[in-house]
């Protein structure tokens, strides 16, 4: 594992794009995982799954065996993911109505649920819905079921809001989607596990110091004893020592 010290230069900082965050998430699933991808950023994960692993994707609108986003002649506007983006289907895929789809979520059949987030608290509380915004969906949707029904909950989001306020906090100020449900957070700056002692950084992007990451986090945060650096390979893909 590569250790990170306070000598990192923040001037070389290049935050991860949403696609790069999705790439890291996609490559962290173990073979054989059953994974739900929530609305927004999480649906990009489908485009980056490694070809040497069998990952079964579920979408709450009634797909089991979802593939990547469709392009060109593949596009069928009747086959969409939770973000209403046209997608492909894998061989053997199943299409169901909502009661069956939600029974999978509520019945403990998902290994991972990947959700977007507005705020995550140090105890794993998640807030990822709000109705007061100009483009907000006026309902919580299936996020509550996904947050409590999966064995592991991953949240993907930027580390800070547009006004630079922290999104990782001591306590959420938005309405909760689920209490104590989040296991890992993937941001544009770091990969963070949530344990009994709160936020623990598993990996941090190259060029960012732990001191600066702490300043951008609204709760105590510590480095793992096996902290890794997220770098980009010759093809521009992010990676870190797992």
C-alpha positions in Angstrom: 0.0 0.0 0.0 1.1 3.6 -0.7 1.2 5.9 2.3 0.2 9.5 2.1 1.8 12.2 4.2 1.2 15.9 4.8 3.9 16.7 2.3 1.4 16.3 -0.6 1.2 19.5 -2.7 -2.5 20.7 -3.1 -1.3 22.8 -6.1 -1.2 19.6 -8.2 -4.8 18.7 -7.2 -7.0 17.3 -10.0 -10.4 16.2 -8.5 -12.0 13.1 -9.9 -14.8 13.6 -12.5 -18.1 11.9 -12.0 -17.2 9.3 -14.6 -13.9 8.6 -12.7 -15.8 8.2 -9.4 -18.1 5.7 -11.2 -15.1 3.9 -12.6 -13.6 3.3 -9.1 -16.9 2.1 -7.7 -17.4 -0.3 -10.6 -14.0 -1.8 -10.2 -14.5 -2.4 -6.4 -17.4 -4.8 -6.6 -16.4 -8.4 -6.0 -17.3 -11.0 -8.6 -20.9 -12.2 -8.4 -22.3 -9.1 -6.8 -26.0 -8.1 -7.2 -26.0 -4.3 -7.4 -28.7 -1.6 -7.6 -27.7 1.7 -9.2 -29.7 4.7 -8.1 -30.8 7.8 -9.9 -28.1 10.3 -11.1 -24.4 9.7 -10.8 -24.7 6.0 -9.8 -26.1 5.0 -13.1 -22.8 5.8 -14.8 -21.3 2.8 -12.9 -22.9 0.5 -15.5 -20.6 1.9 -18.2 -17.4 0.9 -16.3 -17.9 -2.6 -15.0 -14.9 -4.9 -15.5 -15.4 -7.5 -18.2 -13.7 -10.3 -16.2 -16.4 -10.2 -13.4 -20.0 -11.1 -13.4 -21.9 -8.2 -11.8 -25.7 -8.4 -11.9 -27.3 -4.9 -12.1 -30.7 -4.1 -10.8 -32.8 -1.0 -11.5 -35.7 -0.1 -9.3 -37.9 0.6 -12.3 -37.9 -3.1 -13.0 -34.8 -4.4 -14.7 -32.6 -7.3 -13.5 -29.6 -7.8 -15.8 -29.1 -4.2 -16.9 -26.1 -3.3 -19.1 -24.4 -0.1 -20.1 -26.0 2.9 -21.6 -27.2 2.2 -25.1 -25.9 4.2 -28.1 -27.0 4.6 -31.8 -29.3 1.9 -33.1 -29.2 0.2 -29.7 -31.4 2.9 -28.2 -34.9 1.8 -27.2 -36.8 4.5 -25.3 -38.9 1.8 -23.5 -35.8 0.3 -21.9 -34.4 2.9 -19.5 -32.6 3.0 -16.1 -33.6 4.9 -13.0 -32.2 8.1 -14.5 -34.4 7.6 -17.6 -31.3 7.0 -19.7 -31.7 4.3 -22.4 -29.7 1.2 -21.5 -28.8 -2.2 -23.0 -29.9 -5.6 -21.5 -27.6 -8.5 -20.9 -28.5 -12.0 -22.2 -31.2 -13.5 -19.8 -32.2 -10.1 -18.4 -35.6 -9.9 -16.7 -38.2 -7.1 -16.9 -40.6 -6.9 -14.0 -43.3 -4.5 -12.6 -42.6 -2.4 -9.5 -43.9 -4.8 -6.8 -41.5 -7.5 -7.9 -38.6 -5.0 -8.2 -39.3 -3.6 -4.8 -39.6 -7.1 -3.3 -36.0 -7.7 -4.4 -34.9 -4.5 -2.6 -36.9 -5.1 0.5 -36.2 -8.8 0.7 -32.5 -8.5 1.2 -31.4 -9.7 -2.3 -29.1 -6.8 -3.0 -25.4 -7.0 -2.1 -24.8 -3.3 -2.9 -27.0 -0.2 -3.3 -25.2 2.7 -4.9 -26.9 6.1 -4.2 -26.3 9.7 -4.7 -26.2 12.0 -1.7 -26.7 15.5 -0.4 -25.2 14.8 3.0 -23.7 11.9 4.9 -23.1 11.9 8.6 -20.2 10.4 10.5 -22.6 7.7 11.9 -23.7 6.6 8.5 -26.9 8.7 8.2 -27.9 9.5 4.7 -29.8 12.5 3.3 -30.3 12.3 -0.5 -33.7 13.8 -1.1 -35.2 17.3 -0.8 -38.4 18.8 -2.2 -37.6 22.5 -1.9 -35.2 22.8 -4.9 -36.4 24.1 -8.3 -35.8 20.8 -10.0 -36.4 18.5 -7.1 -38.5 15.3 -7.3 -41.4 15.8 -5.0 -41.0 12.4 -3.3 -38.4 10.3 -1.7 -39.0 7.6 -4.4 -37.3 4.2 -3.8 -34.2 5.6 -2.1 -35.5 4.7 1.4 -36.0 1.1 0.4 -32.6 0.9 -1.2 -30.9 2.5 1.8 -32.2 -0.1 4.2 -32.6 -3.2 2.0 -29.1 -3.7 0.7 -26.3 -5.4 2.6 -23.9 -2.5 1.7 -24.7 1.0 0.8 -22.3 3.1 -1.2 -22.8 6.9 -1.7 -21.3 8.8 -4.6 -21.1 12.6 -4.4 -18.8 15.6 -4.6 -16.9 16.2 -1.4 -18.3 19.7 -1.0 -21.4 21.5 -2.2 -21.4 24.2 -4.9 -21.0 26.8 -2.1 -18.0 24.9 -0.8 -19.8 23.7 2.4 -19.0 20.2 3.5 -21.3 17.3 2.5 -19.7 14.9 5.0 -20.9 16.2 8.4 -21.3 15.4 12.1 -25.0 15.3 11.6 -27.2 15.8 8.5 -29.3 18.9 8.3 -31.5 17.7 5.5 -34.3 15.1 6.0 -32.9 11.6 6.4 -33.3 8.9 3.8 -31.9 6.3 6.2 -30.3 6.3 9.6 -26.9 4.6 10.0 -27.1 2.9 6.6 -24.0 4.1 4.7 -20.9 1.9 4.5 -18.6 3.8 2.1 -18.6 7.2 0.4 -16.8 7.8 -2.9 -16.2 11.5 -3.6 -14.2 13.5 -6.1 -11.4 13.7 -3.5 -11.3 10.4 -1.6 -12.8 7.0 -0.7 -14.1 7.0 2.8 -15.3 4.1 5.0 -17.7 4.6 7.8 -17.0 2.6 10.9 -17.6 2.7 14.7 -15.3 5.8 15.0 -16.7 7.7 12.0 -15.1 8.7 8.8 -11.9 6.8 7.8 -10.1 7.6 4.6 -9.2 4.5 2.6 -7.8 6.4 -0.4 -7.1 10.0 -1.3 -6.4 11.6 -4.7 -2.9 12.4 -5.7 -1.8 15.9 -4.8 -4.2 16.3 -1.9 -3.1 16.5 1.7 -5.0 15.0 4.6 -4.9 18.4 6.2 -6.8 20.0 3.3 -9.3 17.1 3.2 -10.0 17.6 6.9 -10.7 21.3 6.2 -13.3 20.2 3.5 -15.0 17.8 5.9 -17.5 18.9 8.4 -16.7 16.1 10.9 -13.5 14.5 12.3 -11.9 12.3 9.7 -8.8 10.1 10.0 -6.5 8.3 7.6 -6.6 4.5 7.5 -3.4 2.7 8.6 -3.2 1.5 5.0 -4.1 4.7 3.2 -3.6 4.6 -0.6 -3.2 7.3 -3.2 -5.7 7.5 -6.1 -3.6 8.0 -9.3 -4.4 7.8 -13.1 -2.8 5.2 -15.3 -1.4 5.8 -18.8 -4.9 5.6 -20.2 -6.2 8.2 -17.8 -8.1 5.7 -15.6 -8.0 6.2 -11.8 -6.7 3.4 -9.7 -5.4 2.8 -6.1 -3.8 -0.1 -4.2 -6.6 -2.1 -2.7 
